[in-house]
């Protein structure tokens, strides 16, 4: 059998699937449709959950696509309520020993009350909507032949229809290179474009028009109470006071008409009789850093907008589009994926979702995977804020959970797929936030716990405060430690030793906090205190319900992971041997994972307590399996089996959960190599938790959009097709029967390896791996298969069997290796 070269592999994938995007080195016609990278609709959006998202990490918009009125709901990632303030709790440390004594004495309810009274602080500030750009279009007849689409590969929304005997087309995108929102209108008849554009906001604002420019200036509130506080007497604070005036913002629109004329009347721009129109929108805020007052030390948003707008206006529309497309594609085109084939893409996307059945439309998972990559690209770029609970898209003055960064899982879930989906740069904003959290986190460690190092609690906002916020009676101090996993993951995937060198002090200081903080418990184990198991209350044998506890399993798993990664990093950097020895000794004293003799389940708490809400879908002790690497089906089958009993007991809510809760379970099932259970959860999500615009909702909580539902399930799809966390690259570890045929190109594996893979009839046929550094890799075939040959540049590569379906292969940097399976 002839050797499969890199070029042959890509070409064979292209031919087999007729996917021009797989031929990454070959240009494609602009008119060529790319299967399953398109969301399309035959009607305008009637509400936010039908509108289409665009973004460049900093600016975002939801595009509605109305024929007579276009609505763009606008966001800018630094537009938040509030300003820097000292939320440190200087009194809590006085009660720390009292809480520990109560917990050691088994008085958990009393500990709940003391923590709520003395430890919990105010909620975070809120992410704000910037406003709306409205564009009214003059027609005398109803629109016909309507089509609205989002090309994921180009990041462009296109709206086209016929009216008054002419065809009208508009294209809308957000440019990263030029930092503007671009809206182009064109018509196949000259002089037929008549538009009026205006700006509005829910925030305090005023508008002004001059020549062909329209400006909206305003400011965010000094404070916003969270949406869950009912009947609050003053939920939005605008008045000046000790918190200042809040962040100032500005949006500027410039109309550029080809033919016709532009006038301003009563705060609106009017374009009449034009052959073509381009609108450019720039937006900026006075935010100047998490530790600077946006009123006293803020930037000038007017100057920032003017500078960006003037530069963009010097370019033609074609130049703006070309720069945007090149920037977008250099990220998006790194990965292509196809799962099965069906006529479903010919349906409008909302109809396709409504009719979804995996047996008829296996490819919807591939589209959803690419849409997740698109969302992350659109809301998290180097130099921007990281993806918050809604990415970058928010329409509410009091958004759900303040649209902040929830650090006890949601913010981290947003980035589970960043590395494997080949969007490593999009991970960077999270790393920047971690460094900023360290500042207040070191103060919190010292003031609340009397410890060195740094930590973060449950939530964070733009101002990077790290104190515990009101979520009665929950207190979790694991946010910073969990975030540190992402630093290690980035190195594991990229092998960037300089990145690790810069990240190591952050890992070390996060570990230092727990070295100082952990306390002896009556069993002789080291525990965290006070703590909570992922917001889950428990029932003690006497029937009392409590939340605060000592050293729950999830805490122990996260600390085990943090210490292990810190030690591994120190070893890679050949430094800090003494510190690593302390970590190793401490790991040995952590509360071990325990299996209940009563239920056979993996215990959530030190004592064998029952969950007070066993069917809420949150399984805290899954952390050691996913996203951690503490136990795996092969290395610790007893722990995985006990964990599975927890999940099975928590039916139906656990296994049938969707959104972000379901995504965690789907990832966990994939790591258990249980393909059909993972597929069941993904199907549940696609059936019940996806809006018509493909953005995930949060089910019964009446939350219209929460991006971790999208991005967590993006990660789950990848985890079903490729895993590399257990010291090996495992091909198709959890391939469900419904995905019997497919291929992907450009996935990343830990160890700095790029992976292409094709499969048919449920069996892997060929793979291509390309490492970015010399190493020895363990490669594992799908269950029931084996790797029968490895070649590189037509030459047979020697490999060793590594037990069962695995081989061990020495690889050279940037050299491709073709694998065949039998």
Helices and strands as residue ranges (DSSP letters): H 6-17, G 20-22, E 38-41, G 48-50, E 52-55, E 59-63, E 69-76, G 92-95, H 96-104, H 108-118, E 131-137, E 144-151, E 156-163, E 166-174, E 181-187, E 193-200, E 204-210, E 213-219, E 223-224, E 236-237, E 248-258, E 261-265, E 268-274, E 276-285, H 301-313, H 317-332, E 336-339, G 343-346, H 349-354, H 364-379, G 400-403, E 405-406, H 410-413, G 424-427, H 428-449, E 459-460, H 479-494, H 497-517, E 519-520, E 526-527, E 538-539, E 545-546, H 553-573, H 577-587, E 610-611, G 620-622, H 637-649, H 659-671, H 675-688, G 699-701, H 707-721, E 722-723, E 729-731, G 737-739, E 742-749, E 753-760, E 763-771, E 775-780, E 787-792, E 795-796, E 800-801, E 806-811, E 816-821
